[in-house]
Amino acid sequence: MSETRGSEAIVEVVRERYGRIAQGLESSCCGTSGTCGGESAAALGIGYTPQDLAAVPEEANLGLGCGAPLRYLALAAGETVLDLGSGAGVDAFLAAREVGPKGRVIGVDMTEAMLEKARANVSKAGVANVEFRHGRLEALPVESRSVDAVTSNCVINLVPDKSKVFAEVARVLKPGGRLVISDIILDGTLPETVAKDVYAYVGCVSGAMLRDEYFGLVRRAGFAGVEVLKDVDYLEAVGDTFPAEIAKLLAAAGIAPDALRGKVRSVTYRATKPA
């Protein structure tokens, strides 16, 4: 299989998995049988507040993500915000509160079932300044230099060609615009059985890059002032019920879960497009 065909196969597996999550056929990447303690518990565990969850439709919170990036984005009234991999819309709806009726929020997602769920949540949220568009992060359906701020929550790690994502973010941001993103990176190599398995990829781990390589891509896309705001062990953040696919892979290979501890990091970082 060529590299391109291999990457597209991964994209299709990711699309299918998150479509099933949107339809309620499968739970989030914390597990496959509700072992996270529910979507609210998962969201609180990665940094959302009870006030955040009370301010959005319950159906917008699917227990996904690895951080709470919006708290660091410092949005202002009237700004235009882009949410990469917007899912059912939890971050988009939180951003809508901050930018106000004169602001605008655009969510982009490649999974039709997620978009359907997010669009249904617009009326439930009672907002008129949020829209959700179908598209890939490597080719954003957004005009160049049209947004003030970009956010994303545990999605870029799922994209095979991350360099294209950061190039697209640089394209759509206005000069002086900024991003705050939560994502998964690695501080060490993974066991081979995990690193090569596509199902571990949709469990948010094997698609992650080593720290230096990841932030090297951010800087090569032209961003400055890269600053890590939060850096925690992902497996500690989600508790002992880390992604079920990964647990199965490790068990089959006779590898203890501790082999991943300390290596898989949940980071939230900011950067700026120079003016």
Disulfide bonds with the S-S distance in Angstrom:
none
